[in-house]
């Protein structure tokens, strides 16, 4: 059984590999009948990316790739939560954020300790093992 593929060509000249819509020869992205919908989806995606950059810049937030970045997100969430009215939900949120912050601090401390140990042990390892 042959698998159908979209008949559109991509910018690099290769065929689109997406499955076509049931009633046509093109996938949703390339279907002439859905061109307006796709244009609107691309516009909204661009707006989201611009908003994401503006928000990350305003909060000095760079992502979640390391412990420091996770700690920054928790800090932002805690500050935003502190600005809310007193309530049980606010207290619960703050308690949860404190737990997350403690875990991030613990992980950061363990990372640092392991790094320090590796730095101390590395000169004592034979050359072949140190290169691994």
N, C-alpha and C positions, 0 to 999 in steps of 0.2 A: 504494500500500500504506500503510495507516494504521499509525502507530506507537502501540502500546499504552502507557498510562501508569497508574500506581497510582491507585486510586479514593479514596484517603484525602484528607481535607482537612487542610491545615496550620493552625497556630495563627492565621495571618493570614487564614484563610478561603479561600485559593487551593488549587487541587488540587496534590497532590504530583506532580512531573514524572518521578520515578524509574520505570524499567521494572518491571513487576510480575514476580513469580516465574512460572516457566513454568506451574505448575499452579494459579495463583490470580489474584485481582484486585488484590492488594496487593503492594507491594515488601517486601523483608525487614524494613525498619524498622517498617512498619505492619501486617504480617501477624499476625493473632491467634494463629496456630499457633506463631509465633516470639517471642511477647511476653516469655516468661521469658528467652530468650537475649539479647534486646535490653536488657532490664532489667539483666542481668548485665554486658553490654558497657558500658552507661552507668555502672554502679557502678565497674567497673574503670577506665574513663576518668577518673572523678572521683578515684579513688585515685592514678592516675598524675599528674594535675595537682597534687594536694596534695603528693605526694612530690617532684615537680619544683620546686615553690615552696620546700619545706623544704631541698632540696639546693642550689638556687641561692642561698638565703639563707645557708646554712652556708658555702658557698664564696665568697660575695660575687660571684656570677656573674650578669651581666645579659643575656647573649646574645652574638651574633656580628655585630652591626650596624656596628661600626667597629674600627679597628686596635687601639685600647686594650682592647676587649673580647676580641678574639682573643688579644692578648698575655696577658690575665688567664687565659684558658683554658689556654694553653701553660704558664703559671706553675703553675697548679693541677696539671696533668698531670705537670710536672717534679717538683714536691714530692711527689706521690703515688708517682711512680716511684722517687725517691730513698729513699723509706721501705721499698722492697722489698729482699729479699735480693740480694746481689751475684750476678750471672749474666750470661751473654752477652746474653740477651734484654733485661735491664735496661740494659746498656751500649748496645745497639742502639737501644732506645727513647729513651734520653737523647740519643744522637747525632742521632736524627731530630728530637727536640724542639728541640735546639739549632739545627738547620737551619731549622726552621719559625720559631723565634724570631728568627733573623737576618733571614729574609725579612720578617717582620712589622716589625722595626725599620727595615729598608730602606724598606719601603712607607710607614711612618709618617714617616720623614725626608723622603722625596720629597713626600709630601702637604704637609708643613710648608714645604718649599722652594717648591713651586708656589704655595701660599697667600701666602707672603712676596712672591714675584715679582708675583703678581696685584695685591697691595695696592700695590706700587710703581708698576706700570704703569697701573692704573685711573685715577689723576688725570690722566694724560697723554692718555688716549683721548678722542676727541670724544664729546660727550654721547650721540649716537645709538648709537654702538658700545658705550659703557659700559652701556647699559640692556639689552643682549641677555642 
